[in-house]
Amino acid sequence: MDAGDPERVVRLAVAEALARVADEDSLGLGEGDALERLGGGLRAVLRRALDNRVPLTTPDFVDLCRELRLNREVFDLLGHYLMTALLTQHVGPDALIRVGVLFGTVGRYLPGARPVVRRNDGPAPRRRDVRSDNSVVGRYRRSKLPEHLPSPPSWTCTGCGREWPCATKQSQLLAEFGGARASLAVYLGSCLVAAAQDLPTLPLPRVRLRFLGWLPRARI
């Protein structure tokens, strides 16, 4: 890991992710001690994820997420916020991949989105679901997909059928983000989290090269 103080990285990243989650009223995590318990669990598993000398273990964290009634969409949003916070701490691609694999593993054991509740013999009015809108996969659930976008769960390119991001999309992303490497890295880190959920058996070196290894290095 590139960052110097792992404990400080864990503390700051979890605090930032929880602050973002607390602002989402629809998630229902701002009540009681839910955020405090989630923060404790996140810090514990993140310490292990950032230390490549210890194996990733998730049963206790899975149980906690179930007790807090987190579903996969909420967990995907939480992963997005945590990956964004970790990228600002410069933890390095290997640590990002381990965290992505961790979230992918835990997410597979969580339930899907809650069904729409019927009231007065009719469907409840549907509100805009920020969890789905902000998830990486949710951005691409469209009736007609533009070219060179990822197609979950295989994460192949909709334009050429190659592994996403393909060479064409890499060039497009560099142009779209206008040289803002940090913002592009945040976006790709979010994609990495979602892809880790769908493709948990991909070798870690391959995941690193595929999503982050092609980024231009900063000039000294």
C-alpha positions in Angstrom: 0.0 0.0 0.0 1.4 3.4 -0.9 -0.1 5.4 2.0 2.2 5.7 5.0 -0.2 5.2 8.0 -2.8 2.4 7.4 -4.7 3.2 10.5 -5.1 6.8 9.5 -6.2 5.8 6.0 -8.9 3.5 7.5 -10.2 6.1 9.9 -10.4 8.9 7.3 -11.8 6.7 4.5 -14.6 5.2 6.6 -15.5 8.6 8.2 -15.8 10.1 4.7 -17.9 7.2 3.4 -20.2 7.2 6.4 -20.7 11.0 6.1 -21.8 10.6 2.5 -24.1 7.7 3.5 -25.6 9.7 6.3 -26.8 12.3 3.8 -28.9 9.7 2.0 -32.2 9.9 3.9 -33.7 7.0 1.8 -31.1 4.5 3.1 -32.4 4.7 6.7 -29.0 4.5 8.3 -29.1 7.8 10.2 -31.2 6.3 13.0 -30.0 4.9 16.3 -26.6 3.3 16.4 -26.7 1.9 12.9 -24.0 4.2 11.5 -21.8 3.6 14.5 -22.1 -0.2 14.2 -21.5 0.0 10.4 -18.4 2.2 11.0 -16.9 -0.3 13.4 -17.5 -3.2 11.1 -16.1 -1.3 8.1 -12.9 -0.3 9.9 -12.3 -3.9 11.0 -12.6 -5.4 7.5 -10.9 -2.5 5.8 -7.8 -3.0 8.1 -7.6 -6.6 6.8 -8.2 -5.6 3.2 -5.4 -3.1 3.3 -2.9 -5.6 4.7 -2.0 -8.2 2.1 -0.4 -10.3 4.8 -3.7 -11.5 6.2 -6.6 -13.3 4.5 -9.9 -11.5 3.8 -12.6 -12.8 6.2 -16.2 -11.6 5.9 -18.7 -13.7 7.9 -19.0 -11.3 10.8 -19.3 -8.3 8.5 -22.0 -10.1 6.4 -24.0 -10.8 9.6 -23.7 -7.1 10.6 -24.9 -5.9 7.2 -27.9 -8.3 7.4 -28.7 -7.1 10.9 -28.7 -3.5 9.6 -30.9 -4.6 6.7 -28.5 -3.5 4.0 -29.3 -4.7 0.5 -27.0 -5.0 -2.5 -28.0 -1.6 -4.0 -27.2 0.2 -0.7 -24.0 -1.8 -0.3 -23.0 -0.9 -3.9 -23.5 2.8 -3.1 -21.5 2.4 0.2 -18.7 0.7 -1.8 -18.7 3.6 -4.3 -18.3 6.2 -1.5 -15.5 4.1 0.2 -13.6 3.6 -3.0 -13.8 7.3 -3.7 -12.4 8.1 -0.3 -9.6 5.5 -0.6 -8.5 6.9 -4.0 -7.9 10.3 -2.3 -5.6 8.5 0.2 -3.4 7.0 -2.6 -3.5 3.5 -1.3 -2.4 2.0 -4.6 -4.1 -0.4 -7.1 -3.5 -3.6 -5.2 -5.2 -2.3 -2.1 -8.1 -1.0 -4.2 -8.5 -4.4 -5.8 -8.6 -6.2 -2.4 -11.2 -3.8 -1.2 -13.2 -4.3 -4.4 -13.0 -8.1 -4.0 -14.1 -7.7 -0.3 -17.2 -5.7 -1.3 -18.0 -8.1 -4.1 -17.8 -11.1 -1.7 -20.0 -9.5 0.9 -22.5 -8.2 -1.6 -23.2 -11.7 -2.9 -24.6 -12.7 0.5 -27.0 -9.7 0.8 -30.6 -9.5 -0.4 -31.7 -7.6 -3.5 -33.7 -4.4 -3.4 -36.8 -4.3 -1.3 -40.0 -5.0 -3.3 -42.6 -2.2 -3.9 -45.1 -2.3 -1.1 -48.8 -2.2 -2.1 -51.1 0.2 -0.2 -54.9 0.4 -0.5 -55.0 -2.3 -3.2 -52.7 -0.3 -5.4 -48.9 0.0 -6.0 -47.1 2.5 -3.9 -45.9 5.6 -5.8 -42.4 5.0 -6.9 -39.8 7.6 -5.9 -36.5 8.2 -7.7 -34.1 5.7 -6.2 -30.8 7.4 -5.6 -29.2 4.1 -4.7 -29.9 2.7 -8.2 -29.0 5.9 -9.9 -25.7 6.2 -8.2 -24.6 2.6 -8.6 -22.2 1.9 -11.4 -24.4 -0.8 -12.9 -27.5 1.4 -12.7 -26.0 4.0 -14.9 -26.0 1.5 -17.9 -29.4 -0.1 -17.5 -30.9 1.5 -20.6 -33.1 0.3 -23.4 -30.5 1.3 -26.0 -26.9 1.2 -24.9 -24.5 3.7 -26.6 -21.3 2.2 -28.0 -18.3 1.4 -25.9 -20.0 1.2 -22.5 -19.7 -1.7 -20.1 -22.3 -4.4 -20.2 -22.7 -6.1 -16.8 -22.4 -8.8 -15.6 -19.8 -9.9 -18.2 -18.3 -6.4 -18.3 -17.7 -6.6 -22.1 -17.9 -3.6 -24.3 -21.2 -2.8 -26.0 -19.4 -1.4 -29.0 -16.8 -4.0 -29.9 -17.4 -7.0 -27.5 -13.9 -6.8 -26.0 -13.1 -6.5 -22.3 -14.2 -3.1 -21.0 -12.6 -0.6 -21.0 -11.5 -1.4 -24.5 -8.7 0.6 -26.2 -11.3 2.8 -27.9 -13.0 3.6 -24.6 -9.7 4.2 -22.8 -9.0 7.0 -25.4 -12.5 8.3 -25.1 -12.2 8.4 -21.3 -9.0 10.4 -21.4 -10.6 12.9 -23.7 -13.9 13.0 -21.7 -12.2 13.7 -18.4 -9.8 16.2 -20.0 -6.7 15.1 -18.2 -8.4 15.1 -14.7 -6.7 11.8 -13.7 -8.0 11.9 -10.1 -11.6 12.1 -11.3 -11.1 9.4 -13.9 -9.5 7.2 -11.2 -12.5 7.6 -9.0 -14.8 6.6 -11.8 -12.7 3.6 -12.7 -12.5 2.6 -9.1 -16.3 2.6 -8.9 -16.4 0.4 -11.9 -13.9 -1.9 -10.3 -16.1 -2.4 -7.3 -19.1 -3.2 -9.4 -17.1 -5.6 -11.7 -15.7 -7.4 -8.6 -19.2 -8.2 -7.6 -20.0 -9.7 -11.0 -16.6 -11.3 -11.8 -15.2 -12.4 -8.4 -12.9 -15.1 -9.9 -10.8 -12.7 -12.0 -7.1 -12.8 -11.0 -6.1 -9.7 -9.0 -3.2 -8.7 -11.4 -5.6 -8.9 -14.3 -8.2 -6.7 -12.6 -5.6 -4.1 -11.7 -4.3 -3.9 -15.3 -7.7 -3.9 -16.8 -9.3 -1.1 -14.8 -6.4 1.0 -13.5 -3.1 -0.2 -15.0 -3.6 1.6 -18.3 -3.9 5.1 -16.7 -1.0 7.4 -17.6 1.5 8.0 -14.9 1.8 11.5 -13.4 4.8 13.4 -14.8 7.4 14.3 -12.2 
